[in-house]
């Protein structure tokens, strides 16, 4: 029994560390796409990568801004006649605590590089020109106003819904809210923690700045598979585009999907 005790302790510690490392379901991960995805040229099995755009914190751990997220193209269909272009993809690997781990994600929102630029530079209000640029109000993708270049409040109309932070990058932090019009949920799995949203509003949902829609977000079967469909001509998601991924599961769940 004495010989077994150290082994049991080691096993318990390992199990506890594994549970802590798993990213909680409902955690939002804002990422920036590394390279362009073009329906005319994308190939099944092609690797796609993105980097985390703002520190994501959970269980006392942090996924640092710049961390690599990896996935693959599952299918690509160019536009042809009345048939729209479409790309099916998934992001299913992320670096956590120095190791690559499988993760099941869906897509809540997508924004073009121009939308990102606008969210970081657009100013509003009477203080324009008299207040330093880093302290002016900007409008995030989806509509929230925030004092984006300092630690301040994130507002939806007159309601304070979160705050701006510097966490590996300037960004917004707030619990996500449901968006019935865009068919996005609020919190899931009782995860009502403030989430790292980067340039997105707390209720951002859908595609911004694209002639495209998120026709399957990956929440339902086939879980984890994201389908983007053009509404006009070819589908091209340029490198530098932003995505709000949300975690739906970890090791055991991924192996079943």
LINQUI-V536254 format. One record per residue. N is the residue number from 1. PSI is psi in degrees with one decimal (NA if undefined). OMEGA is omega in radians with two decimals (* if undefined). D_LAST is the distance of its C-alpha to the last C-alpha in Angstrom with 2 decimals. Layout:
n:psi:omega:d_last
N:PSI:OMEGA:D_LAST
N:PSI:OMEGA:D_LAST
This chain:
n:psi:omega:d_last
1:-40.1:-3.14:39.96
2:-36.2:-3.14:41.20
3:-30.4:-3.11:39.34
4:-25.1:-3.04:36.07
5:-48.7:3.13:36.43
6:-35.8:3.13:35.62
7:-39.4:3.12:32.49
8:-39.4:3.12:31.37
9:-44.9:3.13:32.15
10:-43.4:3.13:30.25
11:-43.2:-3.13:27.16
12:-41.7:3.12:27.46
13:-41.4:3.13:27.94
14:-42.2:3.13:24.95
15:-39.8:3.13:22.73
16:-41.0:3.12:24.37
17:-39.1:3.12:23.91
18:-42.0:3.13:20.18
19:-37.6:-3.14:19.88
20:-36.6:-3.09:22.12
21:-34.7:3.12:20.30
22:131.4:-3.14:16.95
23:126.1:-3.10:17.16
24:138.5:3.04:17.66
25:137.0:-3.11:15.39
26:-9.4:3.12:17.51
27:133.2:3.12:18.93
28:135.1:3.12:19.92
29:109.1:3.10:20.13
30:129.7:-3.11:22.63
31:158.2:3.09:22.41
32:124.4:-3.05:24.75
33:133.8:-3.10:23.66
34:-44.3:-3.05:25.40
35:158.0:-3.11:25.99
36:138.8:2.99:26.33
37:116.4:-3.06:23.64
38:120.9:-3.10:25.72
39:-24.4:-3.14:24.48
40:-20.6:-3.03:27.51
41:-13.6:-3.11:26.63
42:143.8:-3.12:22.91
43:142.8:3.07:21.34
44:131.2:-3.12:17.92
45:-7.3:3.14:16.56
46:133.7:3.12:19.04
47:138.1:3.02:18.40
48:146.2:-3.11:19.02
49:155.2:3.07:20.26
50:164.7:3.07:21.63
51:144.6:3.10:23.59
52:130.3:-3.00:23.58
53:-16.2:-3.12:26.63
54:141.9:3.12:27.70
55:135.2:3.08:27.40
56:122.9:-3.05:24.62
57:139.1:3.12:25.69
58:142.1:3.06:24.03
59:35.9:3.13:25.15
60:2.1:3.12:28.10
61:163.1:-3.14:26.07
62:129.1:2.91:26.06
63:111.5:-3.01:23.86
64:147.4:2.98:26.83
65:136.0:-3.09:27.51
66:-13.2:3.10:27.06
67:140.3:-3.09:23.98
68:134.1:3.01:21.77
69:135.2:-3.04:18.32
70:148.8:3.09:16.59
71:-158.3:-3.10:14.23
72:158.1:3.01:14.62
73:128.4:3.12:15.84
74:-27.8:3.11:13.72
75:151.3:3.09:16.78
76:131.7:-3.12:20.28
77:113.5:3.08:22.99
78:157.4:3.06:26.55
79:141.4:3.14:28.73
80:111.4:-3.10:30.91
81:-123.5:3.13:33.58
82:-4.4:-3.13:32.19
83:123.7:-3.13:28.55
84:158.0:3.02:27.10
85:148.6:3.14:25.38
86:148.6:3.06:21.65
87:131.4:3.03:19.09
88:129.0:-3.07:15.29
89:171.4:3.01:13.92
90:149.4:2.98:11.62
91:121.1:-3.00:12.76
92:11.3:3.08:10.66
93:137.6:3.10:13.61
94:146.7:3.11:16.67
95:121.9:3.10:19.81
96:125.9:3.13:20.68
97:40.0:3.05:23.88
98:4.7:3.11:24.36
99:151.5:3.12:21.08
100:128.5:-3.12:17.94
101:146.0:3.08:14.89
102:145.9:3.13:11.18
103:144.1:3.14:10.58
104:123.2:-3.07:8.49
105:156.7:2.94:11.25
106:173.0:-3.08:12.85
107:120.4:3.13:16.33
108:-41.9:-3.09:19.32
109:154.3:-3.12:22.18
110:136.0:-3.12:23.39
111:140.6:-3.14:27.00
112:162.9:3.08:29.19
113:-35.0:3.11:31.40
114:-37.7:3.08:34.39
115:-38.2:3.10:32.85
116:-45.9:-3.14:32.19
117:-42.5:3.13:35.79
118:-39.8:-3.13:37.16
119:-24.7:-3.10:35.34
120:-16.8:-3.04:36.92
121:-20.1:-3.11:40.40
122:135.5:3.12:41.24
123:156.1:3.13:43.88
124:164.8:3.07:45.41
125:168.0:-3.09:48.16
126:-15.7:-3.06:51.86
127:1.4:-3.13:51.43
128:128.2:3.12:50.40
129:-25.1:-3.14:52.80
130:-10.8:-3.12:54.27
131:140.9:3.12:51.25
132:145.4:-3.07:49.67
133:-36.3:-3.07:46.68
134:-9.2:-3.09:44.38
135:9.2:-3.13:45.36
136:157.8:-3.13:45.08
137:133.8:3.04:42.66
138:161.1:3.13:39.83
139:119.0:-3.11:37.48
140:164.9:3.10:33.77
141:117.0:-3.08:31.26
142:-17.1:2.96:31.03
143:-17.5:-3.14:34.53
144:144.2:3.03:34.98
145:141.8:-3.08:38.15
146:142.9:2.95:38.27
147:81.3:-2.83:40.85
148:-26.5:-3.07:38.35
149:17.0:2.96:40.52
150:167.6:3.08:41.45
151:104.8:-3.08:39.99
152:-157.7:-3.05:40.59
153:152.4:3.04:39.18
154:121.0:-3.04:36.49
155:142.6:2.97:37.87
156:100.6:-2.95:36.78
157:-122.2:3.10:40.22
158:-3.8:-3.09:42.30
159:130.1:3.05:39.50
160:120.7:-3.06:38.31
161:-9.5:-3.12:34.51
162:-154.3:-3.11:33.90
163:164.1:3.00:35.51
164:149.8:-3.10:35.63
165:163.8:2.90:35.18
166:105.4:-3.09:35.52
167:77.8:-3.08:32.45
168:-14.2:3.13:32.14
169:161.1:3.01:33.01
170:139.1:-3.13:34.50
171:177.1:3.13:32.06
172:147.5:3.11:31.58
173:127.0:3.13:30.17
174:153.4:2.95:29.63
175:140.8:3.14:27.42
176:147.6:-3.14:25.48
177:152.8:3.09:26.95
178:149.1:3.05:25.75
179:88.0:-3.06:26.74
180:-37.0:-3.13:27.14
181:-41.0:3.12:28.50
182:-1.7:3.13:25.50
183:40.1:3.02:23.11
184:141.9:3.14:21.80
185:163.7:2.97:21.49
186:-133.5:3.13:23.49
187:151.3:3.01:22.30
188:157.0:3.12:19.11
189:33.2:3.13:18.57
190:22.6:3.11:22.37
191:90.1:-3.13:22.11
192:21.7:3.13:25.39
193:151.5:3.02:26.27
194:135.6:-3.08:27.79
195:150.4:3.09:25.27
196:118.1:-3.00:26.09
197:-9.2:-3.13:26.51
198:-109.1:-3.06:28.70
199:8.6:-3.06:30.35
200:149.7:3.01:28.55
201:165.1:-3.08:29.99
202:-20.1:3.12:28.55
203:20.4:3.11:27.67
204:138.1:-3.04:26.79
205:125.6:3.10:24.37
206:-165.2:-3.07:23.81
207:130.6:-3.12:25.28
208:125.4:3.09:28.68
209:15.4:-3.14:31.01
210:148.2:2.93:29.11
211:65.1:-3.05:29.86
212:162.6:3.07:26.22
213:157.7:2.99:23.85
214:96.0:-3.05:20.26
215:-20.7:2.99:19.45
216:117.8:-3.03:15.78
217:-13.7:-3.13:15.03
218:6.8:-3.14:11.24
219:-38.1:-3.13:11.89
220:174.8:-3.13:11.12
221:136.2:-0.06:9.00
222:113.9:-3.04:7.80
223:136.0:3.13:6.86
224:-14.0:3.14:7.89
225:121.8:-3.08:9.76
226:128.8:3.13:13.44
227:121.0:3.05:16.19
228:131.7:-3.09:19.78
229:133.2:-3.12:22.56
230:150.7:3.00:26.22
231:-5.7:-3.11:28.99
232:110.3:3.04:31.70
233:-148.3:-3.07:31.84
234:159.0:3.07:29.59
235:117.4:3.12:26.58
236:115.3:3.08:27.13
237:106.2:-2.99:25.49
238:150.1:2.99:27.97
239:140.7:-3.05:27.56
240:-7.7:3.05:28.49
241:154.9:-3.09:26.62
242:145.6:3.09:25.04
243:140.6:2.97:21.66
244:101.7:3.07:20.79
245:147.8:3.06:17.19
246:133.6:-3.06:16.05
247:129.3:3.09:13.73
248:-13.6:-3.13:11.20
249:169.8:-3.12:9.97
250:-147.9:-2.93:10.66
251:-62.2:-3.02:10.37
252:-37.4:-3.14:9.20
253:-39.3:-3.12:6.70
254:-40.9:-3.09:5.27
255:-18.6:-3.13:5.61
256:-1.8:-3.07:3.83
257:NA:*:0.00
